[in-house]
């Protein structure tokens, strides 16, 4: 018997594509992905990167899909989001699915679509970046959020938490554990393995060409440069290193955003020409920089429900320094072989950890950590549909 699954998501996300492709390959399962807008596949400015780009990793290839609109991401909020929700539900109704898998519970486009799909009596499942750890809220805001989400979650028959924090969130909201199937957030490991195989054998050559000595240690920051990511704690920490430690420390920054100018100026004040800011790089361009690096720093202070750059870095054999607000830290940084966790507002603790990282022996790519595979969610969704 053929089972039809509709998937609703705001826009093409490079990390979701391998899950959708895997689902499309499942026997007796037909899927169609409904995107609220085409952000990511049409060149547009990202509000946090501050640059115009489109993903180069084909985030809509390999599965049937439909764009509800060509609107901007911001148009998925407010009244316009409700209008687009009506269009999305009409499109899903025409598809006549046996179930609908919804990615996220916001913005308005997703929330309104969920409620309308409930009224249309669709079976709904939820996969969302849920956590209570990423943001600090007042008592009142927390109570209002709990009331809303407890009601909202009643619309779903099954949930796919992305990690430990996500499971704890659902439990706090009254979701029974029997209605959950863990599906770790994951990257396209096959896509990145091609970069690992190409770039890591060139590591020493790349480092020598850049002027990096064998005994030097390369830190890397990869991501958007705005307040949520807390990048300015890095120069605060570097300032606390000894002059000897600074002389053997390099820093690569891959990404862009509103804090880039200040971030770059302050890191270069500490490390001079050993601080290299390369700007935004697309998915297929990241391997060269990961290959030259030794340790990733992800210092997010709020809003980091997972932190997929950690997955990427671990696949290249890097150690990771992550703040305690990074959702994946509990899952992926399990001992010193993989990295360290620090308090997101403590630059002295971060400095002490950087000092430890500098003297650690290099991992080498034969010691890569085993990572969650994106097919986990695909398989578990299929099982839940059959059930």
Secondary structure, DSSP 8 states (H G I E B T S, - for coil): --EEEEEEESS--TTTHHHHHHHHTSTTEEEEEEES--BTTB-EE-TTT-SEE--SS-TTTTS-EEES----GGGGSHHHHHHHHHHHHHHHHHHT-SEEEEE-S-SHHHHHHHHHHHHTT--EEEE----SSSS---HHHHHHHHHHHHHHHTT-SEE---SHHHHHHHHHTT--GGGB--------HHHHHHHHHHHGGGHHHHHHHHT--TT-EEEEEES--SGGG-THHHHHHHTTS-HHHHHTEEEEEE---TTHHHHHHHHHHHHGGGEEEEE---GGGSHHHHHH-SEEEE---S--SS-HHHHHHHHTT-EEEEETT-TTHHHH--STTTEEEE-TT-HHHHHHHHHHHHHS----GGG------THHHHHHHHHHHH-
